[in-house]
Every structure is written in structure tokens, then in C-alpha cells.
Amino acid sequence: MKTKLSFLLLTTFFVFKLLGQQITKIEGVYVDEIGKNYSGMYISYYQDGKKAAVYTVKNGKENGTVEFYYPTEEIMEQGFFKDGEKDRKWVRWSINGNKLAEANYNKGKKDGKWLIWDERGVKRYEMFYSNGLKTGVWIMWDEKGQISNKKEY
């Protein structure tokens, strides 16, 4: 009985310690209340207490998945950070759940195919980047889904 009570008290202490932990972002680095670089999940909130974003943080920098939310709690955007920079595929949705954009990054720079849709789901842009620079053939569609322009970089 004493062991169970000790375990419960210890577990409760760690839960309150974790939930009560103050994480601050200073000059691009997440630190805890004693100034140590933070590692773990970081959740930001809107003023009304609803979740705004969930970050994975490692050694003070965004490192891993991130999700942003609308104030209505629908998911707005998902992406990935590596060493504090955008990396891999990022996807954004409208508040109604329609995909609005797909973007690709490599070490914080635009890299690869980018796609943009309008609120109705019509593809409007297809763009390509290489190491942050425009490249390839960019295609634009009108509101009816017809190609309206092409440009080569």
C-alpha cells in the first residue's frame, strides 16, 4: 500500500512539473524556466485556451513535426522542421478541410514541387524550386481549371 501511494505521489509530482513547466522562445531557441535548452513537445494556445500549434522541439530548436490549428480547432497546416528550419513536405488546408497548398523545403529553402489550389479545389499553380531558386516550367490555371499561363525559369 505504501509503495502504491509513493508511486502515485511521485507520478503526480512529475505530471504537475511537466504541465507547469514554463517554456519560452528567446532569439529563436526554446528554453525552460532555468534557461536550459528545451526538448519535448511544445504547445502554443490562442487567448481563449484553444490549441494553436504543436511543435516537436529538440535541444531548443524546432525539430520534427509541427501542426498549426485554426481557432475553430480544425487543422490548418502540417509540416516538418530540421534544426529549426522548414524541411520536407508542408501541407495547408482551408478551414473547411480543402487542400490549399503543398510545399517542399530542404534546409529552410524552397525545394521541389509546389502546388496551390483555390478554395473550391481547383488547381491554380504548379511551381518548382531548386535550393530556393525558381526553376523549370511554372503553370497557372484559371478559375475554370484551364491553363492560363506557362513560364519557364
DSSP file (Angstrom, degrees, kcal/mol; ACC not computed):
  #  RESIDUE AA STRUCTURE BP1 BP2  ACC     N-H-->O    O-->H-N    N-H-->O    O-->H-N    TCO  KAPPA ALPHA  PHI   PSI    X-CA   Y-CA   Z-CA
    1    1 A M     >        0   0    0      0, 0.0     4,-2.2     0, 0.0     5,-0.2   0.000 360.0 360.0 360.0 -42.5    0.0    0.0    0.0
    2    2 A K  H  >  +     0   0    0      1,-0.2     4,-2.4     2,-0.2     5,-0.2   0.878 360.0  52.3 -63.6 -38.3    2.8    2.4    0.9
    3    3 A T  H  > S+     0   0    0      2,-0.2     4,-2.6     1,-0.2    -1,-0.2   0.910 109.2  48.9 -64.7 -43.9    4.5    1.6   -2.4
    4    4 A K  H  > S+     0   0    0      2,-0.2     4,-2.5     1,-0.2    -2,-0.2   0.910 112.4  48.3 -63.2 -42.0    1.4    2.4   -4.4
    5    5 A L  H  X S+     0   0    0     -4,-2.2     4,-2.5     2,-0.2    -2,-0.2   0.912 112.2  48.7 -65.6 -42.6    0.9    5.7   -2.5
    6    6 A S  H  X S+     0   0    0     -4,-2.4     4,-2.5     2,-0.2    -2,-0.2   0.918 112.2  49.0 -62.3 -43.6    4.5    6.7   -3.1
    7    7 A F  H  X S+     0   0    0     -4,-2.6     4,-2.8     2,-0.2    -2,-0.2   0.919 111.7  49.3 -62.0 -44.2    4.2    5.8   -6.8
    8    8 A L  H  X S+     0   0    0     -4,-2.5     4,-2.5     2,-0.2    -2,-0.2   0.916 112.8  46.7 -62.5 -44.4    1.0    7.9   -7.1
    9    9 A L  H  X S+     0   0    0     -4,-2.5     4,-2.3     2,-0.2    -2,-0.2   0.909 113.9  47.9 -64.8 -42.4    2.6   10.9   -5.4
   10   10 A L  H  X S+     0   0    0     -4,-2.5     4,-2.1     2,-0.2    -2,-0.2   0.916 113.1  47.7 -64.5 -44.3    5.7   10.7   -7.5
   11   11 A T  H  X S+     0   0    0     -4,-2.8     4,-2.3     2,-0.2    -2,-0.2   0.920 111.9  50.2 -62.7 -44.5    3.7   10.4  -10.7
   12   12 A T  H  X S+     0   0    0     -4,-2.5     4,-2.6     1,-0.2     5,-0.2   0.902 108.6  53.0 -61.1 -41.9    1.5   13.3   -9.7
   13   13 A F  H  X S+     0   0    0     -4,-2.3     4,-2.4     1,-0.2    -1,-0.2   0.933 111.0  46.0 -58.7 -47.6    4.6   15.4   -8.9
   14   14 A F  H  X S+     0   0    0     -4,-2.1     4,-2.6     2,-0.2    -2,-0.2   0.876 111.7  51.3 -66.9 -37.5    6.1   14.7  -12.4
   15   15 A V  H  X S+     0   0    0     -4,-2.3     4,-2.8     2,-0.2     5,-0.2   0.942 113.9  43.9 -63.7 -47.0    2.8   15.4  -14.2
   16   16 A F  H  X S+     0   0    0     -4,-2.6     4,-2.1     1,-0.2    -2,-0.2   0.879 113.5  51.6 -66.8 -36.1    2.4   18.7  -12.4
   17   17 A K  H  X S+     0   0    0     -4,-2.4     4,-0.5    -5,-0.2    -2,-0.2   0.925 113.1  45.0 -63.4 -45.0    6.0   19.6  -13.0
   18   18 A L  H >< S+     0   0    0     -4,-2.6     3,-0.8     1,-0.2    -2,-0.2   0.932 116.9  43.8 -65.6 -46.7    5.7   18.8  -16.7
   19   19 A L  H 3< S+     0   0    0     -4,-2.8    -1,-0.2     1,-0.2    -2,-0.2   0.811 115.6  49.0 -70.1 -29.1    2.4   20.7  -17.1
   20   20 A G  H 3< S+     0   0    0     -4,-2.1    -1,-0.2    -5,-0.2    -2,-0.2   0.484  82.4 122.1 -88.5  -2.9    3.6   23.6  -15.0
   21   21 A Q    <<  -     0   0    0     -3,-0.8     2,-0.7    -4,-0.5    -3,-0.0  -0.382  57.9-139.0 -65.8 133.4    6.9   24.0  -16.9
   22   22 A Q        -     0   0    0     -2,-0.1     2,-0.5     2,-0.0    11,-0.2  -0.851  20.4-173.5 -97.8 115.2    7.4   27.4  -18.5
   23   23 A I        -     0   0    0     -2,-0.7     2,-0.4     9,-0.2     9,-0.2  -0.927   4.5-177.5-110.2 132.3    8.9   27.2  -22.0
   24   24 A T  E     -A   31   0A   0      7,-2.6     7,-3.1    -2,-0.5     2,-0.7  -0.959  24.7-133.4-129.3 145.6    9.9   30.5  -23.7
   25   25 A K  E     +A   30   0A   0     -2,-0.4     2,-0.5     5,-0.2     5,-0.3  -0.897  28.5 179.5-100.6 115.4   11.3   31.1  -27.1
   26   26 A I  E >   -A   29   0A   0      3,-3.1     3,-1.6    -2,-0.7    -2,-0.0  -0.969  69.0 -20.9-121.4 118.8   14.3   33.5  -26.9
   27   27 A E  T 3  S-     0   0    0     -2,-0.5    -1,-0.2     1,-0.3     3,-0.1   0.881 130.3 -47.6  50.2  43.8   16.1   34.6  -30.0
   28   28 A G  T 3  S+     0   0    0      1,-0.2     2,-0.4    -3,-0.1    -1,-0.3   0.490 119.0 106.5  83.1   3.8   14.8   31.5  -31.9
   29   29 A V  E <   -A   26   0A   0     -3,-1.6    -3,-3.1    32,-0.1     2,-0.5  -0.966  64.7-135.0-122.1 131.1   15.7   29.0  -29.1
   30   30 A Y  E     +A   25   0A   0     30,-3.0     8,-2.6    -2,-0.4     2,-0.3  -0.708  32.3 176.7 -82.7 125.6   13.1   27.3  -26.8
   31   31 A V  E     -AB  24  37A   0     -7,-3.1    -7,-2.6    -2,-0.5     6,-0.2  -0.924  23.8-126.2-129.1 154.7   14.4   27.4  -23.2
   32   32 A D    >   -     0   0    0      4,-2.5     3,-2.0    -2,-0.3    -9,-0.2  -0.204  48.5 -78.9 -87.9-173.5   12.8   26.2  -19.9
   33   33 A E  T 3  S+     0   0    0      1,-0.3   -10,-0.1   -11,-0.2    -1,-0.1   0.663 131.5  48.7 -66.7 -15.8   12.4   28.3  -16.7
   34   34 A I  T 3  S-     0   0    0      2,-0.1    -1,-0.3     0, 0.0     0, 0.0   0.315 121.5-103.1-104.3   8.8   16.1   27.9  -15.8
   35   35 A G  S <  S+     0   0    0     -3,-2.0     2,-0.3     1,-0.3    -2,-0.1   0.543  73.8 141.6  87.9   7.0   17.4   28.8  -19.2
   36   36 A K        -     0   0    0      1,-0.1    -4,-2.5    -5,-0.0    -1,-0.3  -0.633  63.4 -98.4 -83.5 139.4   18.2   25.3  -20.3
   37   37 A N  B     -B   31   0A   0     -2,-0.3    -6,-0.3    -6,-0.2     2,-0.2  -0.348  46.0-128.4 -56.7 131.0   17.5   24.4  -24.0
   38   38 A Y        -     0   0    0     -8,-2.6    22,-3.3    21,-0.1     2,-0.4  -0.582  24.4-173.0 -88.7 143.9   14.2   22.5  -24.1
   39   39 A S        +     0   0    0     -2,-0.2     2,-0.3    20,-0.2    19,-0.3  -0.998  47.5  51.3-131.7 134.2   13.5   19.2  -25.7
   40   40 A G  E    S-C   57   0B   0     17,-3.1    17,-3.0    -2,-0.4     2,-0.4  -0.941  93.5 -26.4 141.9-162.6    9.9   17.7  -26.0
   41   41 A M  E     -C   56   0B   0     -2,-0.3     2,-0.5    15,-0.2    15,-0.2  -0.703  50.6-163.8 -87.3 137.4    6.5   18.8  -27.2
   42   42 A Y  E     -C   55   0B   0     13,-2.5    13,-3.3    -2,-0.4     2,-0.5  -0.990   4.5-169.1-122.7 125.2    5.7   22.5  -27.2
   43   43 A I  E     -C   54   0B   0     -2,-0.5     2,-0.3    11,-0.2    11,-0.2  -0.955   2.9-162.6-117.0 127.1    2.1   23.5  -27.5
   44   44 A S  E     -C   53   0B   0      9,-2.3     8,-3.0    -2,-0.5     9,-1.5  -0.794  11.5-154.7-104.8 154.7    1.0   27.1  -28.0
   45   45 A Y  E     -C   51   0B   0     -2,-0.3     6,-0.2     6,-0.3     2,-0.1  -0.918  16.1-118.0-130.0 150.4   -2.5   28.3  -27.4
   46   46 A Y    >   -     0   0    0      4,-3.3     3,-2.1    -2,-0.3     6,-0.1  -0.347  47.2 -96.7 -71.9 167.0   -4.9   31.1  -28.5
   47   47 A Q  T 3  S+     0   0    0      1,-0.3    -1,-0.1     2,-0.1    -2,-0.0   0.784 125.3  59.1 -60.0 -27.4   -6.0   33.5  -25.9
   48   48 A D  T 3  S-     0   0    0      2,-0.1    -1,-0.3     1,-0.0     3,-0.1   0.437 122.2-105.0 -83.5   2.9   -9.2   31.6  -25.4
   49   49 A G  S <  S+     0   0    0     -3,-2.1     2,-0.2     1,-0.3    -2,-0.1   0.385  76.1 135.5  93.7  -4.0   -7.2   28.5  -24.5
   50   50 A K        -     0   0    0      1,-0.1    -4,-3.3    -5,-0.1    -1,-0.3  -0.522  65.9 -95.2 -78.8 148.3   -7.7   26.6  -27.7
   51   51 A K  E     +C   45   0B   0     -6,-0.2    -6,-0.3    -2,-0.2    22,-0.2  -0.403  41.2 175.1 -65.5 131.0   -4.6   24.9  -29.2
   52   52 A A  E     -     0   0B   0     -8,-3.0    17,-3.0     1,-0.4     2,-0.3   0.754  64.0  -6.5-104.0 -38.2   -2.8   27.0  -31.9
   53   53 A A  E     -CD  44  68B   0     -9,-1.5    -9,-2.3    15,-0.3     2,-0.4  -0.991  48.7-151.4-159.2 151.1    0.2   24.8  -32.7
   54   54 A V  E     -CD  43  67B   0     13,-2.4    13,-1.9    -2,-0.3     2,-0.3  -0.979  23.5-175.6-128.7 117.7    2.1   21.7  -31.6
   55   55 A Y  E     -CD  42  66B   0    -13,-3.3   -13,-2.5    -2,-0.4     2,-0.5  -0.815  24.6-137.5-110.8 149.9    5.8   21.6  -32.1
   56   56 A T  E     -C   41   0B   0      9,-1.2     7,-3.1    -2,-0.3     2,-0.4  -0.951  30.4-168.4 -99.8 126.0    8.4   18.9  -31.6
   57   57 A V  E     -CD  40  62B   0    -17,-3.0   -17,-3.1    -2,-0.5     2,-0.4  -0.944  12.4-176.1-121.7 136.6   11.5   20.6  -30.1
   58   58 A K  E >  S- D   0  61B   0      3,-2.9     3,-1.8    -2,-0.4   -19,-0.2  -0.986  73.6 -15.8-134.8 124.3   14.9   19.1  -29.6
   59   59 A N  T 3  S-     0   0    0     -2,-0.4   -20,-0.2     1,-0.3   -21,-0.1   0.859 129.8 -49.6  51.3  41.4   17.8   20.9  -27.9
   60   60 A G  T 3  S+     0   0    0    -22,-3.3   -30,-3.0     1,-0.2     2,-0.3   0.298 119.5  94.1  90.1  -9.4   15.9   24.2  -28.1
   61   61 A K  E <  S-D   58   0B   0     -3,-1.8    -3,-2.9   -32,-0.2     2,-0.2  -0.866  85.6 -97.2-119.4 151.0   15.1   24.1  -31.8
   62   62 A E  E     +D   57   0B   0     -2,-0.3    22,-3.0    -5,-0.2    23,-0.3  -0.477  53.4 164.6 -59.8 128.7   12.0   23.0  -33.8
   63   63 A N  E     +     0   0B   0     -7,-3.1     2,-0.3    -2,-0.2    19,-0.2  -0.697  45.9   5.6-156.0  91.6   13.0   19.5  -34.9
   64   64 A G  E    S- E   0  81B   0     17,-1.9    17,-2.7    -2,-0.2    -8,-0.1  -0.925 102.7  -1.8 130.6-157.4   10.3   17.2  -36.1
   65   65 A T  E     - E   0  80B   0     -2,-0.3    -9,-1.2    15,-0.2     2,-0.3  -0.255  52.9-172.2 -71.6 154.2    6.6   17.5  -36.9
   66   66 A V  E     -DE  55  79B   0     13,-1.8    13,-2.3   -11,-0.2     2,-0.4  -0.991   4.3-168.2-142.9 143.3    4.6   20.6  -36.4
   67   67 A E  E     -DE  54  78B   0    -13,-1.9   -13,-2.4    -2,-0.3     2,-0.4  -1.000   4.4-161.0-133.3 133.9    0.8   21.2  -36.7
   68   68 A F  E     -DE  53  77B   0      9,-2.8     8,-3.1    -2,-0.4     9,-1.6  -0.884  11.7-157.0-111.5 146.1   -1.0   24.6  -36.7
   69   69 A Y  E     - E   0  75B   0    -17,-3.0     6,-0.2    -2,-0.4     5,-0.0  -0.910  16.7-121.2-125.0 148.4   -4.7   24.9  -36.0
   70   70 A Y    >   -     0   0    0      4,-3.1     3,-2.6    -2,-0.3     6,-0.1  -0.448  41.0-104.7 -72.4 158.9   -7.4   27.4  -36.8
   71   71 A P  T 3  S+     0   0    0      0, 0.0    -1,-0.1     0, 0.0   -25,-0.1   0.725 125.0  62.9 -59.3 -19.4   -9.1   29.0  -33.8
   72   72 A T  T 3  S-     0   0    0      2,-0.1     3,-0.1   -22,-0.0    -2,-0.0   0.383 120.3-113.1 -84.9   3.5  -12.0   26.7  -34.6
   73   73 A E  S <  S+     0   0    0     -3,-2.6     2,-0.2     1,-0.3     3,-0.0   0.381  73.4 134.0  80.4   0.9   -9.6   23.7  -33.9
   74   74 A E        -     0   0    0      1,-0.1    -4,-3.1    -5,-0.0    -1,-0.3  -0.538  68.0 -98.5 -74.3 149.1   -9.5   22.4  -37.5
   75   75 A I  E     +E   69   0B   0     -6,-0.2    -6,-0.3    -2,-0.2    22,-0.2  -0.498  40.7 178.7 -70.5 134.3   -6.0   21.7  -38.7
   76   76 A M  E     -     0   0B   0     -8,-3.1    17,-2.8     1,-0.3     2,-0.3   0.801  61.4  -2.0-101.5 -43.8   -4.6   24.5  -40.8
   77   77 A E  E     -EF  68  92B   0     -9,-1.6    -9,-2.8    15,-0.2     2,-0.4  -0.998  50.6-163.1-155.6 145.2   -1.1   23.2  -41.7
   78   78 A Q  E     +EF  67  91B   0     13,-2.5    13,-2.6    -2,-0.3     2,-0.3  -0.988  28.0 138.4-129.1 142.2    1.3   20.3  -41.1
   79   79 A G  E     -E   66   0B   0    -13,-2.3   -13,-1.8    -2,-0.4     2,-0.3  -0.865  39.1-108.7-160.0-165.0    5.0   20.3  -41.7
   80   80 A F  E     -EF  65  87B   0      7,-0.5     7,-2.6    -2,-0.3     2,-0.4  -0.999  16.6-157.5-144.8 139.6    8.4   19.3  -40.5
   81   81 A F  E     -EF  64  86B   0    -17,-2.7   -17,-1.9    -2,-0.3     2,-0.4  -0.907   1.9-167.3-115.3 147.3   11.4   21.1  -39.1
   82   82 A K  E >  S- F   0  85B   0      3,-2.8     3,-1.5    -2,-0.4   -19,-0.2  -0.960  79.6 -19.3-133.4 117.8   15.0   20.1  -39.0
   83   83 A D  T 3  S-     0   0    0     -2,-0.4   -20,-0.2     1,-0.3   -21,-0.1   0.867 129.4 -49.8  53.2  41.0   17.4   22.0  -36.8
   84   84 A G  T 3  S+     0   0    0    -22,-3.0     2,-0.3     1,-0.2    -1,-0.3   0.464 118.5 103.6  83.5   2.0   14.9   24.9  -36.6
   85   85 A E  E <  S-F   82   0B   0     -3,-1.5    -3,-2.8   -23,-0.3    -1,-0.2  -0.900  79.8 -99.8-119.0 147.5   14.4   25.2  -40.4
   86   86 A K  E     +F   81   0B   0     -2,-0.3    22,-2.9    -5,-0.2     2,-0.3  -0.364  51.0 171.4 -60.1 140.8   11.5   24.1  -42.6
   87   87 A D  E     +F   80   0B   0     -7,-2.6    -7,-0.5    20,-0.2    19,-0.2  -0.982  35.9   1.2-150.7 155.0   12.2   20.8  -44.2
   88   88 A R  E    S- G   0 105B   0     17,-1.9    17,-2.1    -2,-0.3     2,-0.3  -0.166 105.2 -11.9  64.2-155.5   10.4   18.2  -46.3
   89   89 A K  E     - G   0 104B   0     15,-0.2     2,-0.4   -10,-0.1    15,-0.2  -0.594  55.5-169.3 -86.4 137.7    6.7   18.5  -47.3
   90   90 A W  E     - G   0 103B   0     13,-3.2    13,-2.9    -2,-0.3     2,-0.4  -0.970   4.9-166.8-120.5 139.3    4.4   21.1  -45.8
   91   91 A V  E     -FG  78 102B   0    -13,-2.6   -13,-2.5    -2,-0.4     2,-0.4  -0.988   2.3-165.4-130.5 137.6    0.6   21.0  -46.4
   92   92 A R  E     -FG  77 101B   0      9,-2.3     8,-3.0    -2,-0.4     9,-1.7  -0.962   5.2-167.2-123.7 141.0   -2.0   23.7  -45.8
   93   93 A W  E     - G   0  99B   0    -17,-2.8     6,-0.2    -2,-0.4     2,-0.1  -0.864  23.0-113.9-122.1 156.4   -5.8   23.3  -45.7
   94   94 A S    >   -     0   0    0      4,-2.9     3,-1.9    -2,-0.3     6,-0.0  -0.327  42.2 -99.0 -75.6 169.9   -8.7   25.7  -45.7
   95   95 A I  T 3  S+     0   0    0      1,-0.3    -1,-0.1     2,-0.1   -25,-0.1   0.745 127.0  57.1 -62.7 -22.3  -10.9   25.9  -42.6
   96   96 A N  T 3  S-     0   0    0      2,-0.1    -1,-0.3    23,-0.1    23,-0.0   0.423 123.6-104.1 -88.9   0.5  -13.4   23.6  -44.5
   97   97 A G  S <  S+     0   0    0     -3,-1.9     2,-0.3     1,-0.3    -2,-0.1   0.500  73.4 140.9  92.6   3.8  -10.7   20.9  -44.9
   98   98 A N        -     0   0    0     21,-0.1    -4,-2.9     1,-0.1    -1,-0.3  -0.640  59.2-111.6 -80.4 135.9   -9.9   21.6  -48.6
   99   99 A K  E     +G   93   0B   0     -2,-0.3    -6,-0.3    -6,-0.2     3,-0.1  -0.502  39.0 173.4 -67.7 129.2   -6.2   21.3  -49.5
  100  100 A L  E     +     0   0B   0     -8,-3.0    17,-2.8     1,-0.3     2,-0.3   0.710  57.8   4.5-106.6 -31.3   -4.9   24.7  -50.4
  101  101 A A  E     -GH  92 116B   0     -9,-1.7    -9,-2.3    15,-0.2     2,-0.4  -0.997  42.4-163.1-158.9 148.4   -1.1   24.1  -50.8
  102  102 A E  E     +GH  91 115B   0     13,-2.2    13,-2.5    -2,-0.3     2,-0.3  -0.995  25.1 175.5-129.0 128.3    1.7   21.6  -50.9
  103  103 A A  E     -G   90   0B   0    -13,-2.9   -13,-3.2    -2,-0.4     2,-0.4  -0.944  17.2-149.0-133.3 153.4    5.2   22.9  -50.5
  104  104 A N  E     -G   89   0B   0     -2,-0.3     7,-2.6   -15,-0.2     2,-0.3  -0.975  13.9-176.3-126.8 139.8    8.6   21.3  -50.2
  105  105 A Y  E     -GI  88 110B   0    -17,-2.1   -17,-1.9    -2,-0.4     2,-0.3  -0.918  14.3-163.6-129.9 155.4   11.7   22.6  -48.3
  106  106 A N  E >  S- I   0 109B   0      3,-2.5     3,-1.5    -2,-0.3   -19,-0.2  -0.909  82.4 -22.4-139.8 112.0   15.2   21.5  -47.9
  107  107 A K  T 3  S-     0   0    0     -2,-0.3   -20,-0.2     1,-0.3   -21,-0.1   0.884 128.8 -47.9  53.8  43.7   17.2   23.1  -45.0
  108  108 A G  T 3  S+     0   0    0    -22,-2.9     2,-0.4     1,-0.2    -1,-0.3   0.361 117.5 108.1  85.4  -5.3   14.9   26.1  -44.9
  109  109 A K  E <  S-I  106   0B   0     -3,-1.5    -3,-2.5   -23,-0.2    -1,-0.2  -0.832  79.5-102.6-108.2 144.9   14.9   26.7  -48.6
  110  110 A K  E     +I  105   0B   0     -2,-0.4    22,-3.2    -5,-0.2     2,-0.3  -0.427  52.3 167.8 -60.6 132.3   12.1   26.2  -51.1
  111  111 A D        -     0   0    0     -7,-2.6    19,-0.2    20,-0.2     2,-0.2  -0.898  37.0  -1.2-157.1 119.5   13.0   23.0  -53.0
  112  112 A G  E    S- J   0 129B   0     17,-3.3    17,-1.7    -2,-0.3     2,-0.2  -0.614 100.5  -8.2 102.2-162.8   10.9   20.8  -55.3
  113  113 A K  E     - J   0 128B   0     -2,-0.2     2,-0.4    15,-0.2    15,-0.2  -0.485  52.8-167.7 -78.7 138.9    7.3   21.0  -56.5
  114  114 A W  E     - J   0 127B   0     13,-2.9    13,-2.8    -2,-0.2     2,-0.4  -0.989   4.7-169.4-123.2 135.5    4.9   23.5  -55.0
  115  115 A L  E     -HJ 102 126B   0    -13,-2.5   -13,-2.2    -2,-0.4     2,-0.4  -0.978   3.7-168.4-128.0 140.1    1.1   23.2  -55.7
  116  116 A I  E     -HJ 101 125B   0      9,-2.0     8,-3.2    -2,-0.4     9,-1.7  -0.994   3.6-174.6-129.1 133.8   -1.6   25.7  -54.9
  117  117 A W  E     - J   0 123B   0    -17,-2.8     6,-0.2    -2,-0.4     2,-0.1  -0.870  22.7-122.6-118.6 155.8   -5.4   25.2  -55.1
  118  118 A D    >   -     0   0    0      4,-2.3     3,-2.0    -2,-0.3     6,-0.0  -0.350  42.4 -88.0 -86.9 178.5   -8.2   27.7  -54.6
  119  119 A E  T 3  S+     0   0    0      1,-0.3   -21,-0.1     2,-0.1   -25,-0.1   0.729 128.1  55.3 -59.7 -23.5  -11.0   27.3  -52.0
  120  120 A R  T 3  S-     0   0    0      2,-0.1    -1,-0.3   -22,-0.0     3,-0.1   0.479 121.3-104.7 -89.9  -2.8  -13.1   25.3  -54.4
  121  121 A G  S <  S+     0   0    0     -3,-2.0     2,-0.5     1,-0.3    -2,-0.1   0.559  71.9 143.7  92.8   8.8  -10.3   22.7  -55.0
  122  122 A V        -     0   0    0     21,-0.1    -4,-2.3     1,-0.1    -1,-0.3  -0.712  54.8-120.3 -84.3 126.9   -9.3   23.9  -58.5
  123  123 A K  E     +J  117   0B   0     -2,-0.5    -6,-0.3    -6,-0.2     3,-0.1  -0.498  38.4 170.0 -66.9 129.4   -5.5   23.7  -59.0
  124  124 A R  E     +     0   0B   0     -8,-3.2    17,-2.4     1,-0.3     2,-0.4   0.706  55.8  24.5-113.8 -30.3   -4.2   27.2  -59.8
  125  125 A Y  E     -JK 116 140B   0     -9,-1.7    -9,-2.0    15,-0.2     2,-0.4  -0.998  44.1-174.6-142.8 142.8   -0.4   26.9  -59.7
  126  126 A E  E     +JK 115 139B   0     13,-2.1    13,-2.2    -2,-0.4     2,-0.3  -0.968  26.1 170.1-131.9 118.8    2.4   24.4  -60.2
  127  127 A M  E     -J  114   0B   0    -13,-2.8   -13,-2.9    -2,-0.4     2,-0.4  -0.877  20.6-149.3-130.7 157.2    5.8   25.7  -59.4
  128  128 A F  E     -JK 113 135B   0      7,-0.5     7,-2.4    -2,-0.3     2,-0.3  -0.987  11.0-175.1-131.8 141.0    9.3   24.3  -59.0
  129  129 A Y  E     -JK 112 134B   0    -17,-1.7   -17,-3.3    -2,-0.4     2,-0.4  -0.949  10.2-163.8-129.9 151.9   12.2   25.4  -56.8
  130  130 A S  E >  S- K   0 133B   0      3,-2.6     3,-1.7    -2,-0.3   -19,-0.2  -0.930  80.9 -23.9-136.3 113.2   15.8   24.3  -56.5
  131  131 A N  T 3  S-     0   0    0     -2,-0.4   -20,-0.2     1,-0.3   -21,-0.1   0.865 129.3 -47.0  54.1  40.3   17.7   25.4  -53.5
  132  132 A G  T 3  S+     0   0    0    -22,-3.2     2,-0.4     1,-0.3    -1,-0.3   0.346 116.9 110.3  88.6  -5.7   15.4   28.4  -53.1
  133  133 A L  E <  S-K  130   0B   0     -3,-1.7    -3,-2.6   -23,-0.2    -1,-0.3  -0.815  74.3-108.0-106.8 143.6   15.5   29.5  -56.7
  134  134 A K  E     +K  129   0B   0     -2,-0.4     2,-0.3    -5,-0.2    -5,-0.2  -0.413  49.9 165.0 -64.2 139.6   12.7   29.3  -59.2
  135  135 A T  E     +K  128   0B   0     -7,-2.4    -7,-0.5    -2,-0.1    -1,-0.0  -0.969  29.7  14.2-151.4 163.8   13.3   26.6  -61.8
  136  136 A G  E    S-     0   0B   0     -2,-0.3    17,-2.9    -9,-0.1     2,-0.5  -0.127  99.7 -30.2  70.7-163.7   11.6   24.6  -64.5
  137  137 A V  E     - L   0 152B   0     15,-0.2     2,-0.4    16,-0.1    15,-0.2  -0.824  55.1-156.3 -96.4 123.5    8.2   25.3  -66.1
  138  138 A W  E     - L   0 151B   0     13,-3.7    13,-2.4    -2,-0.5     2,-0.4  -0.845  10.1-160.2 -98.2 135.1    5.6   27.0  -63.9
  139  139 A I  E     -KL 126 150B   0    -13,-2.2   -13,-2.1    -2,-0.4     2,-0.4  -0.948   5.9-166.1-120.6 137.3    2.0   26.5  -64.9
  140  140 A M  E     -KL 125 149B   0      9,-2.8     8,-3.0    -2,-0.4     9,-1.6  -0.962   4.7-160.5-120.9 139.8   -1.0   28.7  -63.9
  141  141 A W  E     - L   0 147B   0    -17,-2.4     6,-0.2    -2,-0.4     2,-0.1  -0.869  15.2-127.2-115.9 150.7   -4.7   27.7  -64.3
  142  142 A D    >   -     0   0    0      4,-2.9     3,-2.0    -2,-0.3    -1,-0.0  -0.241  43.2 -85.6 -84.5-178.1   -7.7   29.9  -64.3
  143  143 A E  T 3  S+     0   0    0      1,-0.3    -1,-0.1     2,-0.1   -21,-0.1   0.643 129.3  55.9 -66.3 -14.3  -10.8   29.5  -62.1
  144  144 A K  T 3  S-     0   0    0      2,-0.2    -1,-0.3   -22,-0.0     3,-0.1   0.416 120.7-106.5 -95.5   0.3  -12.3   27.0  -64.6
  145  145 A G  S <  S+     0   0    0     -3,-2.0     2,-0.4     1,-0.3    -2,-0.1   0.617  75.8 136.0  86.1  12.7   -9.2   24.8  -64.4
  146  146 A Q        -     0   0    0      1,-0.1    -4,-2.9     2,-0.0    -1,-0.3  -0.763  66.0-102.3 -94.6 139.5   -7.9   25.8  -67.9
  147  147 A I  E     +L  141   0B   0     -2,-0.4    -6,-0.3    -6,-0.2     3,-0.1  -0.411  43.0 173.3 -59.8 126.0   -4.2   26.6  -68.3
  148  148 A S  E     +     0   0B   0     -8,-3.0     2,-0.3     1,-0.4    -7,-0.2   0.618  59.3   3.2-109.8 -20.3   -3.9   30.3  -68.4
  149  149 A N  E     -L  140   0B   0     -9,-1.6    -9,-2.8     2,-0.0     2,-0.4  -0.973  49.8-163.4-165.4 148.4   -0.1   30.8  -68.4
  150  150 A K  E     -L  139   0B   0     -2,-0.3     2,-0.4   -11,-0.2   -11,-0.2  -0.993  11.7-177.3-133.4 143.0    3.2   29.0  -68.5
  151  151 A K  E     -L  138   0B   0    -13,-2.4   -13,-3.7    -2,-0.4     2,-0.4  -0.996  14.1-146.3-142.3 135.1    6.6   30.4  -67.6
  152  152 A E  E      L  137   0B   0     -2,-0.4   -15,-0.2   -15,-0.2   -16,-0.1  -0.859 360.0 360.0-106.4 135.7   10.0   28.8  -67.8
  153  153 A Y              0   0    0    -17,-2.9   -16,-0.1    -2,-0.4    -1,-0.1   0.344 360.0 360.0-115.1 360.0   12.8   29.6  -65.3
